[in-house]
Amino acid sequence: MQPELIMHTPQHLVVRLGEDFNWWLAPSPDDNAPRDPHGVVDPRQLRDLVERLAEYRAHGLDPSAFENAFRFYSVDAELGDNTLRLEHNDDGDELFAVPVIDEDNDGAYPEFLDALGAARVRRLNAEHEYARPCTFDEMRDELDALDHDRYFNDDTIHAFEQISEILNWSPAEWDQP
């Protein structure tokens, strides 16, 4: 999977609203934000994820995995032209979430995605009777193929979409009558 990258936790970040109506990190001359676009989960998306992820606790998803996978920010200032400056803040109702990944593409966010994927597979196998149980590797292979297509199309997946793909994944046999 193609994870979002944030190597440190700056006090302020600048984000811009993209044409896809998602928020993305924007390069700012006064901080060390990454130069490539990286998705930022907005408050509406964050509420949706928190609600959807609650169902996965019964299937082994530790709520702290999600909390550790992101750094949270609130709006500090509107900069105009669909751009906001965010301030690091762990409390509040209208928080933005930035995935946490180190320079080696490891860290809490990829670990969270793996934990979520495993919980998704456990949930599907518990709720459905398949000819053979679906596996984490099967899910990962299918989602990696989607990422491979994005790579060649020069598309970047937003964190919300990446998590939603895991939450919506189902084995191929569901497509068969």
Phi and psi in degrees as GROMACS dihedral restraints (atoms count N, CA, C in turn):
[ dihedral_restraints ]
;  ai    aj    ak    al  type     phi  dphi    fc
    3     4     5     6     1   -99.3    20    10
    4     5     6     7     1    93.9    20    10
    6     7     8     9     1   -79.4    20    10
    7     8     9    10     1   160.1    20    10
    9    10    11    12     1   -77.6    20    10
   10    11    12    13     1   154.8    20    10
   12    13    14    15     1  -123.0    20    10
   13    14    15    16     1   124.9    20    10
   15    16    17    18     1  -143.0    20    10
   16    17    18    19     1   116.3    20    10
   18    19    20    21     1   -92.0    20    10
   19    20    21    22     1   -11.2    20    10
   21    22    23    24     1  -150.7    20    10
   22    23    24    25     1   175.2    20    10
   24    25    26    27     1  -116.1    20    10
   25    26    27    28     1    85.4    20    10
   27    28    29    30     1   -69.6    20    10
   28    29    30    31     1   156.6    20    10
   30    31    32    33     1   -66.9    20    10
   31    32    33    34     1   -36.0    20    10
   33    34    35    36     1  -128.4    20    10
   34    35    36    37     1   145.5    20    10
   36    37    38    39     1  -132.0    20    10
   37    38    39    40     1   151.7    20    10
   39    40    41    42     1  -110.3    20    10
   40    41    42    43     1   130.8    20    10
   42    43    44    45     1  -125.4    20    10
   43    44    45    46     1   151.7    20    10
   45    46    47    48     1  -127.6    20    10
   46    47    48    49     1   149.2    20    10
   48    49    50    51     1   -82.9    20    10
   49    50    51    52     1   120.9    20    10
   51    52    53    54     1   -82.9    20    10
   52    53    54    55     1   171.9    20    10
   54    55    56    57     1   -63.7    20    10
   55    56    57    58     1   -21.0    20    10
   57    58    59    60     1   -86.2    20    10
   58    59    60    61     1     5.6    20    10
   60    61    62    63     1    65.8    20    10
   61    62    63    64     1    23.2    20    10
   63    64    65    66     1  -107.5    20    10
   64    65    66    67     1   155.3    20    10
   66    67    68    69     1   -90.5    20    10
   67    68    69    70     1   139.1    20    10
   69    70    71    72     1  -131.9    20    10
   70    71    72    73     1   145.3    20    10
   72    73    74    75     1   -60.1    20    10
   73    74    75    76     1   136.4    20    10
   75    76    77    78     1  -114.0    20    10
   76    77    78    79     1   137.5    20    10
   78    79    80    81     1   -61.6    20    10
   79    80    81    82     1   139.0    20    10
   81    82    83    84     1  -132.0    20    10
   82    83    84    85     1   133.8    20    10
   84    85    86    87     1   -67.5    20    10
   85    86    87    88     1   -20.8    20    10
   87    88    89    90     1   -98.7    20    10
   88    89    90    91     1    12.4    20    10
   90    91    92    93     1  -142.0    20    10
   91    92    93    94     1   179.8    20    10
   93    94    95    96     1  -105.1    20    10
   94    95    96    97     1    36.0    20    10
   96    97    98    99     1   -63.7    20    10
   97    98    99   100     1   148.7    20    10
   99   100   101   102     1   -58.4    20    10
  100   101   102   103     1   150.6    20    10
  102   103   104   105     1   -83.8    20    10
  103   104   105   106     1   -24.5    20    10
  105   106   107   108     1   -82.5    20    10
  106   107   108   109     1   154.5    20    10
  108   109   110   111     1   -71.5    20    10
  109   110   111   112     1   135.3    20    10
  111   112   113   114     1  -137.2    20    10
  112   113   114   115     1   136.7    20    10
  114   115   116   117     1   -72.5    20    10
  115   116   117   118     1   143.1    20    10
  117   118   119   120     1  -122.8    20    10
  118   119   120   121     1   125.4    20    10
  120   121   122   123     1   -74.7    20    10
  121   122   123   124     1   125.1    20    10
  123   124   125   126     1   -85.9    20    10
  124   125   126   127     1   169.5    20    10
  126   127   128   129     1   -56.8    20    10
  127   128   129   130     1   -39.2    20    10
  129   130   131   132     1   -64.9    20    10
  130   131   132   133     1   -45.0    20    10
  132   133   134   135     1   -65.5    20    10
  133   134   135   136     1   -38.7    20    10
  135   136   137   138     1   -62.3    20    10
  136   137   138   139     1   -44.3    20    10
  138   139   140   141     1   -61.0    20    10
  139   140   141   142     1   -42.8    20    10
  141   142   143   144     1   -61.0    20    10
  142   143   144   145     1   -45.6    20    10
  144   145   146   147     1   -63.9    20    10
  145   146   147   148     1   -44.6    20    10
  147   148   149   150     1   -58.4    20    10
  148   149   150   151     1   -42.6    20    10
  150   151   152   153     1   -65.8    20    10
  151   152   153   154     1   -46.5    20    10
  153   154   155   156     1   -68.5    20    10
  154   155   156   157     1   -35.9    20    10
  156   157   158   159     1   -72.3    20    10
  157   158   159   160     1   -22.6    20    10
  159   160   161   162     1   -58.3    20    10
  160   161   162   163     1   -32.2    20    10
  162   163   164   165     1   -66.7    20    10
  163   164   165   166     1   -18.2    20    10
  165   166   167   168     1   -93.6    20    10
  166   167   168   169     1    -5.3    20    10
  168   169   170   171     1   -60.6    20    10
  169   170   171   172     1   -40.7    20    10
  171   172   173   174     1   -65.2    20    10
  172   173   174   175     1   -13.9    20    10
  174   175   176   177     1  -112.0    20    10
  175   176   177   178     1    21.3    20    10
  177   178   179   180     1    96.2    20    10
  178   179   180   181     1     5.8    20    10
  180   181   182   183     1   -81.8    20    10
  181   182   183   184     1   119.2    20    10
  183   184   185   186     1   -79.0    20    10
  184   185   186   187     1   122.3    20    10
  186   187   188   189     1   -57.4    20    10
  187   188   189   190     1   -29.1    20    10
  189   190   191   192     1   -69.0    20    10
  190   191   192   193     1   -21.3    20    10
  192   193   194   195     1   -62.5    20    10
  193   194   195   196     1   -41.2    20    10
  195   196   197   198     1   -67.4    20    10
  196   197   198   199     1   -46.6    20    10
  198   199   200   201     1   -61.7    20    10
  199   200   201   202     1   -37.2    20    10
  201   202   203   204     1   -76.9    20    10
  202   203   204   205     1   -19.6    20    10
  204   205   206   207     1   -78.1    20    10
  205   206   207   208     1   -10.4    20    10
  207   208   209   210     1  -133.5    20    10
  208   209   210   211     1   154.9    20    10
  210   211   212   213     1  -109.9    20    10
  211   212   213   214     1   136.6    20    10
  213   214   215   216     1  -105.2    20    10
  214   215   216   217     1   144.4    20    10
  216   217   218   219     1  -139.9    20    10
  217   218   219   220     1   151.9    20    10
  219   220   221   222     1  -119.8    20    10
  220   221   222   223     1   164.6    20    10
  222   223   224   225     1   -70.2    20    10
  223   224   225   226     1   126.3    20    10
  225   226   227   228     1   -98.6    20    10
  226   227   228   229     1   -39.3    20    10
  228   229   230   231     1  -161.3    20    10
  229   230   231   232     1   147.3    20    10
  231   232   233   234     1   -89.5    20    10
  232   233   234   235     1   123.4    20    10
  234   235   236   237     1   -97.8    20    10
  235   236   237   238     1    -1.9    20    10
  237   238   239   240     1    87.8    20    10
  238   239   240   241     1   167.6    20    10
  240   241   242   243     1    52.4    20    10
  241   242   243   244     1    46.4    20    10
  243   244   245   246     1    56.5    20    10
  244   245   246   247     1    38.4    20    10
  246   247   248   249     1  -128.1    20    10
  247   248   249   250     1   138.0    20    10
  249   250   251   252     1  -126.9    20    10
  250   251   252   253     1   150.2    20    10
  252   253   254   255     1  -103.8    20    10
  253   254   255   256     1   127.5    20    10
  255   256   257   258     1  -106.0    20    10
  256   257   258   259     1   148.2    20    10
  258   259   260   261     1  -117.2    20    10
  259   260   261   262     1   136.1    20    10
  261   262   263   264     1   -56.5    20    10
  262   263   264   265     1   128.4    20    10
  264   265   266   267     1  -162.3    20    10
  265   266   267   268     1   121.6    20    10
  267   268   269   270     1   -91.0    20    10
  268   269   270   271     1    -6.9    20    10
  270   271   272   273     1  -122.6    20    10
  271   272   273   274     1   149.9    20    10
  273   274   275   276     1   136.0    20    10
  274   275   276   277     1   170.8    20    10
  276   277   278   279     1   -93.3    20    10
  277   278   279   280     1   -31.1    20    10
  279   280   281   282     1  -110.9    20    10
  280   281   282   283     1    68.3    20    10
  282   283   284   285     1   -98.2    20    10
  283   284   285   286     1   144.8    20    10
  285   286   287   288     1   -99.3    20    10
  286   287   288   289     1   151.5    20    10
  288   289   290   291     1  -126.9    20    10
  289   290   291   292     1   129.0    20    10
  291   292   293   294     1  -112.5    20    10
  292   293   294   295     1   123.5    20    10
  294   295   296   297     1   -60.0    20    10
  295   296   297   298     1   143.7    20    10
  297   298   299   300     1  -105.1    20    10
  298   299   300   301     1   116.5    20    10
  300   301   302   303     1  -142.4    20    10
  301   302   303   304     1   141.2    20    10
  303   304   305   306     1   -88.4    20    10
  304   305   306   307     1   179.6    20    10
  306   307   308   309     1   -65.4    20    10
  307   308   309   310     1   -16.2    20    10
  309   310   311   312     1   -94.8    20    10
  310   311   312   313     1    13.0    20    10
  312   313   314   315     1    60.2    20    10
  313   314   315   316     1    31.6    20    10
  315   316   317   318     1  -114.7    20    10
  316   317   318   319     1  -179.1    20    10
  318   319   320   321     1   121.8    20    10
  319   320   321   322     1  -168.9    20    10
  321   322   323   324     1   -66.1    20    10
  322   323   324   325     1   -36.1    20    10
  324   325   326   327     1   -67.1    20    10
  325   326   327   328     1   -51.4    20    10
  327   328   329   330     1   -61.2    20    10
  328   329   330   331     1   -35.2    20    10
  330   331   332   333     1   -63.4    20    10
  331   332   333   334     1   -41.0    20    10
  333   334   335   336     1   -61.8    20    10
  334   335   336   337     1   -44.9    20    10
  336   337   338   339     1   -59.6    20    10
  337   338   339   340     1   -41.0    20    10
  339   340   341   342     1   -65.1    20    10
  340   341   342   343     1   -43.6    20    10
  342   343   344   345     1   -64.0    20    10
  343   344   345   346     1   -40.6    20    10
  345   346   347   348     1   -65.5    20    10
  346   347   348   349     1   -43.6    20    10
  348   349   350   351     1   -59.6    20    10
  349   350   351   352     1   -43.3    20    10
  351   352   353   354     1   -64.2    20    10
  352   353   354   355     1   -40.7    20    10
  354   355   356   357     1   -66.1    20    10
  355   356   357   358     1   -37.6    20    10
  357   358   359   360     1   -62.3    20    10
  358   359   360   361     1   -45.1    20    10
  360   361   362   363     1   -64.4    20    10
  361   362   363   364     1   -43.7    20    10
  363   364   365   366     1   -60.5    20    10
  364   365   366   367     1   -42.4    20    10
  366   367   368   369     1   -63.3    20    10
  367   368   369   370     1   -47.4    20    10
  369   370   371   372     1   -60.3    20    10
  370   371   372   373     1   -44.4    20    10
  372   373   374   375     1   -66.9    20    10
  373   374   375   376     1   -31.6    20    10
  375   376   377   378     1   -74.3    20    10
  376   377   378   379     1   -32.5    20    10
  378   379   380   381     1   -94.2    20    10
  379   380   381   382     1   -14.0    20    10
  381   382   383   384     1  -132.5    20    10
  382   383   384   385     1   151.2    20    10
  384   385   386   387     1  -103.8    20    10
  385   386   387   388     1   100.8    20    10
  387   388   389   390     1   -91.8    20    10
  388   389   390   391     1   158.9    20    10
  390   391   392   393     1   -58.3    20    10
  391   392   393   394     1   -37.4    20    10
  393   394   395   396     1  -142.7    20    10
  394   395   396   397     1   144.2    20    10
  396   397   398   399     1   -60.2    20    10
  397   398   399   400     1   142.5    20    10
  399   400   401   402     1   -73.8    20    10
  400   401   402   403     1   157.4    20    10
  402   403   404   405     1  -124.6    20    10
  403   404   405   406     1   159.3    20    10
  405   406   407   408     1   -61.1    20    10
  406   407   408   409     1   -41.7    20    10
  408   409   410   411     1   -62.9    20    10
  409   410   411   412     1   -38.4    20    10
  411   412   413   414     1   -62.2    20    10
  412   413   414   415     1   -45.7    20    10
  414   415   416   417     1   -63.0    20    10
  415   416   417   418     1   -48.1    20    10
  417   418   419   420     1   -59.6    20    10
  418   419   420   421     1   -42.0    20    10
  420   421   422   423     1   -60.4    20    10
  421   422   423   424     1   -44.2    20    10
  423   424   425   426     1   -66.2    20    10
  424   425   426   427     1   -43.0    20    10
  426   427   428   429     1   -71.1    20    10
  427   428   429   430     1   -34.3    20    10
  429   430   431   432     1   -64.4    20    10
  430   431   432   433     1   -35.8    20    10
  432   433   434   435     1   -63.6    20    10
  433   434   435   436     1   -38.6    20    10
  435   436   437   438     1   -63.0    20    10
  436   437   438   439     1   -43.1    20    10
  438   439   440   441     1   -64.0    20    10
  439   440   441   442     1   -36.8    20    10
  441   442   443   444     1   -60.7    20    10
  442   443   444   445     1   -43.4    20    10
  444   445   446   447     1   -63.0    20    10
  445   446   447   448     1   -40.1    20    10
  447   448   449   450     1   -63.3    20    10
  448   449   450   451     1   -40.0    20    10
  450   451   452   453     1   -58.6    20    10
  451   452   453   454     1   -44.9    20    10
  453   454   455   456     1   -75.2    20    10
  454   455   456   457     1   -19.9    20    10
  456   457   458   459     1   -93.8    20    10
  457   458   459   460     1     2.4    20    10
  459   460   461   462     1    60.4    20    10
  460   461   462   463     1    34.5    20    10
  462   463   464   465     1   -97.0    20    10
  463   464   465   466     1   146.1    20    10
  465   466   467   468     1  -112.4    20    10
  466   467   468   469     1   130.9    20    10
  468   469   470   471     1   -84.3    20    10
  469   470   471   472     1   136.7    20    10
  471   472   473   474     1   -79.7    20    10
  472   473   474   475     1   147.3    20    10
  474   475   476   477     1   -55.7    20    10
  475   476   477   478     1   -42.1    20    10
  477   478   479   480     1   -62.0    20    10
  478   479   480   481     1   -42.1    20    10
  480   481   482   483     1   -67.7    20    10
  481   482   483   484     1   -37.5    20    10
  483   484   485   486     1   -62.6    20    10
  484   485   486   487     1   -45.6    20    10
  486   487   488   489     1   -67.3    20    10
  487   488   489   490     1   -41.8    20    10
  489   490   491   492     1   -62.6    20    10
  490   491   492   493     1   -36.3    20    10
  492   493   494   495     1   -60.8    20    10
  493   494   495   496     1   -39.3    20    10
  495   496   497   498     1   -67.5    20    10
  496   497   498   499     1   -45.6    20    10
  498   499   500   501     1   -65.6    20    10
  499   500   501   502     1   -25.6    20    10
  501   502   503   504     1  -100.0    20    10
  502   503   504   505     1    -4.9    20    10
  504   505   506   507     1   -65.9    20    10
  505   506   507   508     1   140.3    20    10
  507   508   509   510     1  -141.3    20    10
  508   509   510   511     1   154.1    20    10
  510   511   512   513     1   -63.4    20    10
  511   512   513   514     1   153.9    20    10
  513   514   515   516     1   -58.7    20    10
  514   515   516   517     1   -29.7    20    10
  516   517   518   519     1   -64.7    20    10
  517   518   519   520     1   -16.8    20    10
  519   520   521   522     1   -66.5    20    10
  520   521   522   523     1   -24.9    20    10
  522   523   524   525     1   -77.4    20    10
  523   524   525   526     1   -14.9    20    10
  525   526   527   528     1   -89.7    20    10
  526   527   528   529     1   141.8    20    10
